Amino acid sequence: MNPARLNPIVVIPARMASTRLPGKPLADINGRSMILHMLDRGREADIGPVAVACGDPEIAEAVRAAGGRAVLTDPGLPSGSDRVHAALAELDPDRKHDVVVNLQGDFPTLDPEGLRLVITPLHDPNVDIGTLVVPIRDEIEATTVSFVKAACAFAPGQTIAPALYFSRQSIPWGLGPRWHHVGIYAYRRAVLDRYVSLPPSPLELRESLEQLRALENGMRIACVRMEHGPFGVDTAEDLERARALLVRS
């Protein structure tokens, strides 16, 4: 049987408020703001239209000035997923797109192949949400609470596995590979509708991880493994690292 054909749209949620790096979406990276680098990564993946769900008018102005599609959303929305969902009402009112890729706005070093991979679990009709993981390389990474870990086990030769849990602690216990979660998601459209309608769940609140709301409410998340992933730009040091990696030739 041929896999079901998918029709994705990529939406990048962005807001100026950031505890550690205020104004992050408009931070300059070699003459181009971070949000425009993210637009570039989304377009390079070539899986569907790309737009920015903006929490602030200055982000929308920058995106539109560069020829991108921007939707201004309520700045009080609690999460990127809520911002993406709100923007879809304007971006796709006829619901032509059955898959929504939530691309975080602070991964300027993302390989566009990651966006192509994140939708692949949804070819299985039993999967509700796709996401990405990369191998944990050392104990520092395994024990750093800002790095989210995914409990999943890949069968020999397989690159997709069900997500059983996510934690800020090092999981699972014992010998074997451990996986660092990359917070990019591909939702079925109806699943995103349901997800944002639900209240925060107990484990979500305990771990401060939104994806646990999906698991606690019976949604099935599948992880795609990659060998190398992007890093999120959260600090001034991260920003300098991104500038060095993306320096123009």
Secondary structure in CASP SS format (residue, H / E / C, confidence):
PFRMAT SS
TARGET T0000
AUTHOR 0000-0000-0000
METHOD secondary structure of the structure
MODEL  1
M C 1.00
N C 1.00
P C 1.00
A C 1.00
R C 1.00
L C 1.00
N C 1.00
P E 1.00
I E 1.00
V E 1.00
V E 1.00
I E 1.00
P E 1.00
A E 1.00
R C 1.00
M C 1.00
A C 1.00
S C 1.00
T C 1.00
R C 1.00
L C 1.00
P C 1.00
G C 1.00
K H 1.00
P H 1.00
L H 1.00
A C 1.00
D E 1.00
I E 1.00
N C 1.00
G C 1.00
R E 1.00
S E 1.00
M H 1.00
I H 1.00
L H 1.00
H H 1.00
M H 1.00
L H 1.00
D H 1.00
R H 1.00
G H 1.00
R H 1.00
E H 1.00
A H 1.00
D C 1.00
I C 1.00
G C 1.00
P C 1.00
V E 1.00
A E 1.00
V E 1.00
A E 1.00
C E 1.00
G C 1.00
D C 1.00
P H 1.00
E H 1.00
I H 1.00
A H 1.00
E H 1.00
A H 1.00
V H 1.00
R H 1.00
A H 1.00
A C 1.00
G C 1.00
G C 1.00
R E 1.00
A E 1.00
V E 1.00
L E 1.00
T C 1.00
D C 1.00
P C 1.00
G C 1.00
L C 1.00
P C 1.00
S C 1.00
G H 1.00
S H 1.00
D H 1.00
R H 1.00
V H 1.00
H H 1.00
A H 1.00
A H 1.00
L H 1.00
A H 1.00
E H 1.00
L H 1.00
D C 1.00
P C 1.00
D C 1.00
R C 1.00
K C 1.00
H C 1.00
D C 1.00
V E 1.00
V E 1.00
V E 1.00
N E 1.00
L C 1.00
Q C 1.00
G C 1.00
D C 1.00
F C 1.00
P C 1.00
T C 1.00
L C 1.00
D C 1.00
P C 1.00
E H 1.00
G H 1.00
L H 1.00
R H 1.00
L H 1.00
V H 1.00
I C 1.00
T H 1.00
P H 1.00
L H 1.00
H H 1.00
D C 1.00
P C 1.00
N C 1.00
V C 1.00
D C 1.00
I E 1.00
G E 1.00
T E 1.00
L E 1.00
V E 1.00
V E 1.00
P E 1.00
I C 1.00
R C 1.00
D C 1.00
E H 1.00
I H 1.00
E H 1.00
A H 1.00
T H 1.00
T C 1.00
V C 1.00
S C 1.00
F C 1.00
V C 1.00
K E 1.00
A E 1.00
A E 1.00
C C 1.00
A C 1.00
F C 1.00
A C 1.00
P C 1.00
G C 1.00
Q C 1.00
T C 1.00
I E 1.00
A E 1.00
P E 1.00
A C 1.00
L C 1.00
Y E 1.00
F E 1.00
S E 1.00
R C 1.00
Q C 1.00
S C 1.00
I C 1.00
P C 1.00
W C 1.00
G C 1.00
L C 1.00
G C 1.00
P C 1.00
R C 1.00
W E 1.00
H E 1.00
H E 1.00
V E 1.00
G E 1.00
I E 1.00
Y E 1.00
A E 1.00
Y E 1.00
R E 1.00
R H 1.00
A H 1.00
V H 1.00
L H 1.00
D H 1.00
R H 1.00
Y H 1.00
V H 1.00
S H 1.00
L C 1.00
P C 1.00
P C 1.00
S C 1.00
P H 1.00
L H 1.00
E H 1.00
L H 1.00
R H 1.00
E H 1.00
S C 1.00
L C 1.00
E C 1.00
Q H 1.00
L H 1.00
R H 1.00
A H 1.00
L H 1.00
E H 1.00
N C 1.00
G C 1.00
M C 1.00
R C 1.00
I E 1.00
A E 1.00
C E 1.00
V E 1.00
R E 1.00
M C 1.00
E C 1.00
H C 1.00
G C 1.00
P C 1.00
F C 1.00
G C 1.00
V C 1.00
D C 1.00
T C 1.00
A H 1.00
E H 1.00
D H 1.00
L H 1.00
E H 1.00
R H 1.00
A H 1.00
R H 1.00
A H 1.00
L H 1.00
L C 1.00
V C 1.00
R C 1.00
S C 1.00
END
